[in-house]
Each structure stands twice: as C-alpha cells, then as structure tokens.
Amino acid sequence: MGQASVSYDSVKRKMEETVSQLPQEAAVRIINIQLSGHKVTKDYIVLREVSFTKGTVLPVKDLLKTIEKARLDIINTQLFLEVLPSLRIINEQEIEVFFVLKERWYIFPIPYFKVVDRNLNQWIVEQNASLERVNYGLKFNWENVSGRRDKLSFRYINGYSRQYLLSYEQPFADKKLEKGFLFSINYTSNRQASFATDSNKQVFYPANNNLINDFVRTTFKAEAGFSYRKGVKHRHYLRVGYVNERIADTISRIIQQNASKGYLPFFADNKTRQAFGEISYNYQYYDLDNIPYPLKGFAFNGTFLQRGLGAKGMNLWQFNGKAGRYITLGKKTYTSFYGVGTLKLPFNQPMYNMPAMGYGDLYMQGLEYYVIDGVMAGMLRTTIAQELFKVNVPTLFIKDEKYRKIPFRVLAKVYANIGGAYTPFYATGFLNNRLLYTYGAGLDILSYYDFTARIDYSFNQLGEKGLFLHVRKDF
C-alpha cells in the first residue's frame, strides 16, 4: 500500500527513542547498512535508492528524516509491500541501519477479464454492461525477473479484441545502474472501432453490440527504447516505434457520408490503412512519499511525440504534460493540485490523432460519459482529503505470513475540476471550445499492490449528477 502501517508506527516510535539517546548536536557515522527479508531482489538494487552509504556522516537531528526518506524511496520501487527501518547505536559516533523488507509476489499468471470502455459507468449505463464489450484471456506478468527490477509481460487476449503482446523492460542494464532498455511487440484486432464523435459521444462501428463479430480494426506495433535514471528523482525514456493500422472499408464510407456533420477522416485522405514510425521522449520527476497515491511532494511527467517520421499522411508533433503538488495539512488531512495538458501541431489532424478530453489521465470527474476531441486540452483538479480509518482484513484461507491480513485505508474527499478542449474547426460537440467545471465528494480506498478505488459523487455544469467508480491512479 505504501502508507505507514501499524507495525511501522511502532518501529518509528522505537527509532525515536533510540535517537533520543544520542547527543542532539552531534553527528554519527553509518558503519553498516543491513537488509533482510528479501529473497529475489538484489541488495544493490535496494541500496541505489538510499541517499546514504556505509561511511556517511549525518547530523543526529537529521537522522530520522533521512532514514524515513530512504524508506519511502525503497517503497517507491514498487517491489515491496512494506519496508521497516531500525537502527542500533554502536557508540555516540557510530550507528548501524537496518531495513526489513517484505517482498511482493512477482509472478502473476492470471486470467484476464477487462471491460474495454473508458470507465465502468460508460460500460454499465451506456452499453448495458454488455459482455460483448469485454476482453478475456491470459495475462502473465513477471516483475523483478532477475532481481534487478526488470519486467516481462505476455498477453493472449480474446473477446472484444484479440491481442498478442510480448514486452520486456530492464531499467538497470549497466554496472552503474543508470541505463536500461525495453522492447515490445503488440498485435491487436478489434471487433468494433470508435471512429468519430457526435454530441461528445463516441460513434462505433458496428453500432449495435449484437452485431460485433468480424474484426474491423487491426494494429501492429513494435517498439524499442532506452532509459536513463541517475539518482532517484529523475527518469528519462527515449522510444522508437513502428505502427501499421487498418480499418474496415465500411468505416471510411460512413465517414464520407457524414462529412457534413463534421466527421473527420480517420486517416488522412480517408484512407483505410496507415503505416508510420514514431519517436518519443519522456521525462519523469518524482519527489513523492508514495507514487501510486501521493500525499506529500511534487511530481511531473512530460512527453514529446513525433508521429509520422516522414510517412505520407501522418505528421503529428504532440506535447503532453501532467504535474501534481501534494501537501499534508495535518496528521490525517491532505490537499493536492493536479493538472494535465496536451498540445498537438499542426492543428489539421485526422481523427486518429484527435481524442483529447475523456481519455486516460485527461478526464474531469462528473463528465465520464462524454469525450471531447481537440488539438489543445487541459484540466486542473483540486482535492482535499481526510483519512477516516485503517483496517486489516484477515484473509483466512491464505497461510503466507505476508497476506494473512490485507490492509485497507479509507479517505473521504471533496474536489473540483476546471478545464476544456479546443477544436479549431467545426465539431459536433456542445462541450468543445468552452470552459468546463465539475465538483463533488467521495471516498478513496487503498490497499496492497497500488490498489486505489475512487468512488466519486460528481456534479457538472450541465445540471447532471451521479456516482462514478474509478480503479486507477494519476501517477
């Protein structure tokens, strides 16, 4: 879960008692850092996240703060369920630091079952919870394969889509533990395709879920990349990819027949097939207490994408950014400011490049049923949260000590969103090119494996209100 547990609270009190025995104006040398409790992860992968090393001299007054920062940085590797620090005084000038690590499960060969719609509300309310709009199959994730924080993924998916995916990421391939690489191959065929928007609703072909049968859109994508991470806070990724996509001829004909309504060509010149290369650079900055659900700190994620690389009919220069500032107001009270934005150049783009508001991280609570196309879009969200309680739920049937009790943490919140999307030409949407705002209240439920369920009751400026569920995270 990444947040302090009952056992950590007791460990923290013991460390405070230990540090109080040292002269507060003195400095101490760390003569040893000892790790225990882990079986897979290499020691040096953990220790690279720690800002101090054997031989570091620290002021006593900064000792607890420095060890706590190290604990959080280890937690943010997302390799461990819990990290419990402690220290032992050798004498007034020397100490030992210990970290007890509780590793996650790293291998997940599990059945795959996922709704394909943008959110659960859209699937339940607008698509009548149709099982035709569900993917199922096998998902195999093996994290920390070699103990060096690498990841191997394989998927075989059927149902609404048919997907074959293989990917591998090794972030620390060199001796300095700074440079890495990644690659992936993905082939997907969809039995239904969203190809336009009308009144800020997605338009699908086939339009009726009962007619979903043959594949109407296929995508092949191959990607390779390089990563660089020096220290803890800064991460750089450079990716190069090749994409080949095809849509059914019928979709192009429907678009042409509805051109007067503002339907854009899916690909340039209303083609049914487009092949292109793309290159992207992504920069990430994390200075957070807990990346999946931060309560303190700052984070930024920015991406530059060039899609086309000279391919005829495809030329997109896109800039995406998101940032969050998280502030602890009191022992159990928190506030945050979170923003997302995108800019696409040139403005004249096919529908393939136009989705903006309502997809991924760029959505406003209370407008989950709508999408807005655009070449510019942005959103700012402000939230105030109050922790209500923590509870440990016994698992009963699991003997593994790590999972005998599953911790849950529940926070109440109020929030407000403001944003919008700009389309420079005629559009069929009444939400385009206008300032939008929403607000509401809800609950966030946190647990192991970065699980975050957000239950929101939201209001929008259209006079609509409703209950919405999201199982996701912002960073």
C-alpha positions in Angstrom: 0.0 0.0 0.0 3.0 2.3 0.5 1.5 4.1 3.5 2.7 3.7 7.1 1.3 0.5 8.7 0.7 -0.3 12.4 4.0 -2.2 12.6 5.8 0.8 11.0 4.3 3.1 13.6 5.7 1.0 16.4 9.1 0.8 14.6 9.1 4.6 14.2 8.5 5.1 17.9 11.3 2.8 18.8 13.7 4.7 16.5 12.7 8.0 18.1 13.5 6.5 21.5 16.9 5.3 20.2 17.8 8.6 18.6 16.9 10.5 21.8 19.8 8.7 23.5 22.3 10.4 21.2 23.7 13.9 21.7 21.3 16.0 19.5 24.0 18.4 18.4 26.4 15.7 17.4 26.9 13.7 14.2 27.1 10.0 13.7 28.8 7.7 11.1 26.8 4.9 9.5 29.2 1.9 9.7 26.8 -0.6 8.2 23.5 -0.9 6.2 21.9 -4.3 6.5 18.9 -5.6 4.5 16.8 -8.7 5.4 13.6 -10.4 4.5 14.1 -10.3 0.7 14.8 -13.4 -1.4 14.7 -12.2 -5.0 15.8 -8.5 -5.1 19.5 -7.8 -5.3 20.9 -5.8 -2.4 22.4 -3.2 -4.8 19.0 -2.5 -6.4 17.7 -1.6 -3.0 20.7 0.4 -1.9 20.8 2.5 -5.0 17.6 4.1 -3.8 19.1 5.1 -0.4 20.7 8.5 -0.3 23.4 7.5 2.3 26.0 4.7 2.2 28.4 3.0 4.5 30.7 5.7 5.9 28.2 8.6 5.5 28.2 11.0 8.4 24.8 12.5 9.4 23.8 15.1 12.0 21.7 13.4 14.7 19.0 16.0 14.2 18.5 14.9 10.6 18.8 11.1 11.2 15.1 10.2 11.5 14.2 12.4 8.5 17.0 10.8 6.3 16.0 7.2 7.2 12.3 8.0 6.6 13.2 9.4 3.1 15.2 6.2 2.4 12.2 4.1 3.4 9.9 5.9 1.1 12.3 5.8 -1.8 12.6 2.0 -1.4 8.8 1.7 -1.2 8.5 3.7 -4.4 10.5 1.0 -6.3 7.1 -0.8 -6.0 9.0 -4.1 -5.3 7.9 -4.3 -1.6 4.7 -4.4 0.4 6.4 -2.9 3.4 9.8 -1.6 4.5 10.6 -1.4 8.2 13.7 0.5 9.2 15.6 0.4 12.5 19.0 1.5 13.9 21.4 0.3 16.5 23.8 2.6 18.4 27.4 1.3 18.5 28.7 4.3 20.4 28.0 8.1 20.3 29.7 8.4 17.0 28.7 5.2 15.1 25.4 3.5 14.2 24.1 0.6 12.1 20.9 1.0 10.0 18.6 -2.0 9.2 15.8 -2.4 6.7 13.4 -5.4 6.9 11.8 -5.8 3.5 8.5 -7.6 2.7 8.6 -8.5 -1.0 5.6 -8.6 -3.2 4.5 -11.5 -5.3 6.4 -11.0 -8.6 4.8 -13.7 -10.8 1.2 -13.3 -11.9 0.0 -15.9 -14.4 -3.7 -14.9 -14.0 -6.9 -15.0 -16.1 -7.6 -11.7 -17.8 -11.0 -10.1 -17.7 -11.4 -6.4 -18.5 -14.1 -4.1 -19.8 -13.0 -2.2 -22.9 -14.9 1.0 -22.3 -13.2 4.1 -20.9 -14.8 3.7 -17.5 -17.2 1.4 -15.7 -20.0 3.9 -15.7 -20.0 4.1 -19.5 -20.0 0.3 -19.8 -22.8 -0.2 -17.3 -25.1 2.7 -18.2 -24.5 3.4 -21.9 -23.5 -0.1 -23.0 -25.9 -2.0 -20.6 -23.0 -4.0 -19.2 -22.7 -5.9 -22.5 -20.4 -8.9 -22.3 -19.7 -8.3 -26.0 -17.6 -5.4 -24.7 -15.3 -7.5 -22.5 -11.8 -8.9 -23.2 -10.7 -12.2 -21.6 -7.7 -14.4 -21.8 -4.4 -14.9 -20.1 -2.1 -12.2 -18.7 1.3 -13.2 -17.5 3.4 -10.6 -15.6 6.8 -11.4 -14.2 8.2 -8.5 -12.3 11.7 -8.4 -10.9 12.7 -11.4 -13.1 16.4 -11.2 -12.3 16.1 -9.3 -9.0 17.2 -6.2 -10.9 13.7 -4.7 -11.2 13.1 -5.9 -14.7 9.7 -6.8 -16.1 8.5 -9.5 -18.5 4.9 -9.4 -19.8 2.9 -11.6 -22.1 -0.8 -11.4 -23.0 -3.1 -13.5 -25.1 -6.5 -11.8 -25.2 -9.7 -12.7 -26.9 -13.3 -11.4 -26.8 -14.0 -7.9 -28.0 -10.3 -7.7 -29.1 -7.7 -10.3 -30.0 -4.3 -9.3 -28.7 -0.8 -10.9 -28.6 1.7 -8.9 -26.6 5.2 -9.5 -25.5 7.3 -6.9 -23.7 10.5 -6.7 -21.6 12.0 -3.9 -19.7 15.4 -3.8 -17.9 16.0 -0.4 -16.3 19.5 -1.2 -14.9 21.5 -3.0 -17.5 24.8 -1.3 -16.8 27.2 -1.5 -13.9 26.4 2.0 -12.7 22.7 1.0 -12.5 21.7 4.1 -14.6 21.0 2.9 -18.1 18.4 0.4 -19.4 16.4 -0.8 -22.4 13.0 -2.0 -23.3 11.1 -3.6 -26.2 7.6 -4.7 -27.0 5.6 -6.3 -29.9 1.9 -5.9 -30.0 -0.7 -7.2 -32.4 -4.4 -6.3 -31.8 -7.6 -6.9 -33.8 -10.8 -5.2 -32.7 -14.3 -6.4 -33.5 -15.6 -2.8 -33.0 -14.0 0.6 -33.6 -14.6 4.1 -32.4 -14.1 6.3 -35.4 -15.9 9.6 -34.7 -17.7 11.6 -32.1 -21.2 13.0 -32.2 -22.6 15.3 -29.5 -19.5 14.4 -27.5 -20.3 10.7 -27.6 -18.1 8.1 -29.3 -19.5 6.7 -32.5 -18.8 2.9 -33.0 -18.9 0.5 -35.9 -20.7 -1.8 -35.7 -23.1 0.5 -33.8 -25.0 -2.4 -32.2 -23.2 -4.6 -29.7 -25.2 -7.6 -31.0 -23.5 -7.2 -34.4 -20.0 -7.4 -33.1 -18.4 -10.3 -34.9 -15.7 -9.7 -37.6 -12.6 -7.7 -36.9 -12.9 -4.1 -38.2 -9.6 -2.6 -37.0 -6.1 -4.2 -36.7 -3.0 -2.7 -35.2 0.6 -3.9 -35.3 3.1 -2.1 -33.2 6.8 -2.7 -32.5 8.8 -0.5 -30.1 12.2 -0.3 -28.6 13.6 2.1 -26.1 16.4 3.4 -23.9 16.1 4.6 -20.4 18.4 6.6 -18.2 18.0 7.2 -14.5 20.7 8.8 -12.4 19.8 9.1 -8.8 16.3 8.7 -7.5 14.1 11.6 -8.7 14.8 11.9 -12.5 13.9 9.4 -15.2 14.4 9.7 -19.0 12.9 7.4 -21.7 13.6 7.5 -25.4 11.4 5.2 -27.6 11.2 4.5 -31.3 8.3 2.6 -32.8 6.7 1.3 -36.0 2.9 1.2 -36.4 0.7 -0.3 -39.1 -3.1 0.1 -38.8 -6.0 -0.8 -40.9 -9.8 -0.1 -40.6 -12.7 -1.7 -42.4 -13.8 -0.1 -45.8 -17.3 0.5 -44.3 -15.9 2.9 -41.7 -14.4 5.1 -44.4 -17.7 5.1 -46.3 -19.7 6.1 -43.2 -17.3 8.9 -42.5 -17.6 10.2 -46.1 -21.4 10.1 -45.9 -21.4 12.1 -42.7 -18.7 14.7 -43.6 -21.4 17.4 -43.5 -21.9 16.6 -39.8 -18.3 17.2 -39.0 -17.0 13.6 -39.1 -13.2 13.8 -39.7 -11.3 11.3 -41.9 -10.0 8.6 -39.6 -6.7 8.6 -41.6 -5.6 11.4 -44.0 -7.5 11.4 -47.3 -10.0 9.0 -45.7 -7.6 6.0 -46.3 -8.3 2.7 -44.7 -4.6 1.9 -43.9 -1.8 3.9 -42.4 1.8 2.9 -41.6 4.2 5.2 -39.9 7.1 5.5 -37.5 7.2 7.5 -34.3 9.7 8.7 -31.7 9.0 9.9 -28.2 11.0 11.3 -25.3 9.5 11.1 -21.8 10.8 12.8 -18.7 9.6 11.9 -15.2 10.4 13.7 -11.9 9.2 12.1 -8.7 9.7 13.6 -5.2 6.7 11.9 -3.5 6.1 9.9 -0.4 4.2 7.3 -2.4 3.9 7.3 -6.2 0.6 5.3 -6.6 -1.2 7.6 -4.1 0.9 10.6 -3.1 0.1 12.6 0.0 3.2 14.8 0.1 5.6 16.0 -2.6 5.7 17.0 -6.2 5.7 15.1 -9.5 6.0 15.9 -13.2 5.6 13.8 -16.3 6.2 15.3 -19.7 6.3 13.7 -23.2 7.2 14.9 -26.6 6.0 12.7 -29.5 6.7 12.9 -33.2 4.3 10.6 -35.1 5.0 10.1 -38.8 8.7 10.4 -39.2 8.1 11.5 -42.8 5.4 9.0 -43.6 2.8 10.3 -46.1 -0.5 11.3 -44.5 0.9 11.3 -40.9 2.6 14.3 -39.2 1.9 15.0 -35.6 4.1 16.9 -33.1 2.5 16.4 -29.7 3.4 17.6 -26.2 1.8 16.1 -23.1 2.4 17.0 -19.5 1.0 16.3 -16.1 2.0 17.6 -12.7 0.9 17.2 -9.1 1.6 19.1 -5.9 0.6 17.2 -2.8 0.5 18.8 0.7 0.0 17.3 4.1 -2.1 19.9 6.1 -2.3 17.9 9.3 -1.8 14.4 10.7 -4.6 13.0 8.6 -5.6 15.9 6.3 -4.2 16.4 2.8 -4.7 18.6 -0.2 -3.5 18.3 -3.8 -3.4 20.2 -7.1 -3.2 18.1 -10.2 -3.0 19.2 -13.8 -2.9 17.6 -17.2 -2.5 19.2 -20.6 -1.8 18.4 -24.3 -0.9 20.3 -27.4 -0.9 18.9 -31.0 0.7 20.5 -34.0 -0.2 21.2 -36.8 -3.9 21.8 -35.9 -5.1 20.0 -39.1 -5.2 16.3 -38.0 -7.1 13.2 -38.9 -9.5 11.7 -36.3 -6.8 9.2 -35.4 -4.9 12.0 -33.6 -7.9 14.0 -32.2 -9.0 12.2 -29.0 -8.4 14.6 -26.1 -10.6 15.1 -23.0 -12.1 11.9 -21.6 -9.2 9.6 -22.3 -6.6 8.3 -20.0 -5.5 10.8 -17.3 -7.2 13.7 -19.1 -10.7 13.4 -17.7 -12.9 15.5 -15.4 -14.9 13.9 -12.7 -18.6 14.2 -13.5 -18.0 14.2 -17.3 -17.2 10.5 -17.6 -20.0 9.9 -20.1 -18.5 12.4 -22.6 -15.4 12.8 -24.8 -14.1 15.9 -26.4 -11.9 16.0 -29.5 -9.2 18.6 -29.7 -5.7 19.8 -30.6 -5.4 21.6 -27.2 -6.8 20.4 -23.9 -6.2 20.9 -20.2 -7.6 20.2 -16.8 -6.8 21.2 -13.2 -8.1 19.3 -10.2 -8.0 20.4 -6.6 -8.8 17.9 -3.8 -9.0 18.0 0.0 -8.9 14.6 1.7 -9.3 13.4 5.3 -8.3 9.9 6.4 -11.3 8.2 8.1 -9.8 4.9 9.2 -7.5 1.9 8.6 -8.5 -1.7 8.8 -6.7 -5.0 8.4 -9.0 -7.7 6.9 -8.0 -11.3 7.6 -7.7 -13.5 4.5 -8.5 -16.7 6.4 -7.5 -19.1 3.6 -4.0 -17.8 2.9 -1.2 -19.2 5.1 1.6 -16.9 3.8 2.5 -14.5 6.6 2.6 -11.6 4.1 -1.0 -11.9 3.3 -2.7 -13.2 6.4 -4.1 -9.7 6.8 -4.8 -7.3 3.9 -4.6 -3.6 5.0 -7.2 -1.1 3.7 -7.1 2.6 4.2 -10.1 4.8 3.6 -10.1 8.6 2.9 -13.0 11.0 2.4 -12.5 13.8 -0.1 -14.1 16.8 -1.8 -12.8 18.0 -5.2 -13.3 20.5 -8.0 -12.2 20.3 -11.7 -11.8 23.0 -14.3 -10.7 22.5 -17.9 -11.6 22.3 -21.6 -10.6 21.3 -25.1 -10.1 23.4 -28.2 -11.1 22.3 -31.7 -10.2 24.8 -34.4 -12.8 23.7 -36.9 -16.4 22.6 -37.0 -17.2 19.9 -34.4 -20.3 18.0 -33.5 -19.8 18.5 -29.8 -21.5 21.0 -27.5 -18.7 20.7 -24.9 -15.9 21.8 -27.3 -14.3 25.2 -27.1 -15.8 26.2 -23.8 -14.7 26.4 -20.1 -15.9 23.3 -18.2 -16.2 22.8 -14.4 -17.3 19.9 -12.2 -17.2 19.2 -8.4 -18.1 16.6 -5.9 -17.2 14.4 -3.0 -16.3 10.8 -2.5 -14.1 8.1 -1.0 -10.7 6.7 -1.9 -9.9 3.1 -0.8 -6.2 2.0 -0.8 -4.6 -1.4 -0.3 -1.7 -3.6 -1.4 -0.2 -3.7 -4.9 -1.0 0.0 -5.5 -4.7 -0.7 -5.5 -6.7 2.5 -5.5 -10.5 2.6 -5.9 -12.0 6.1 -6.2 -15.8 6.4 -5.5 -17.0 9.8 -6.6 -20.4 11.5 -6.5 -20.0 14.3 -9.0 -21.9 17.3 -10.4 -21.3 19.1 -13.7 -22.4 22.4 -15.3 -25.0 20.6 -17.4 -27.0 20.0 -14.2 -26.1 16.3 -14.2 -25.0 14.3 -11.2 -24.1 10.8 -10.5 -22.0 8.1 -8.8 -18.8 7.1 -10.6 -16.2 4.4 -9.9 -12.5 4.5 -11.0 -9.9 1.9 -10.3 -6.7 3.8 -11.3 -4.0 6.2 -10.3 -2.8 9.6 -11.5 0.9 8.8 -11.3 
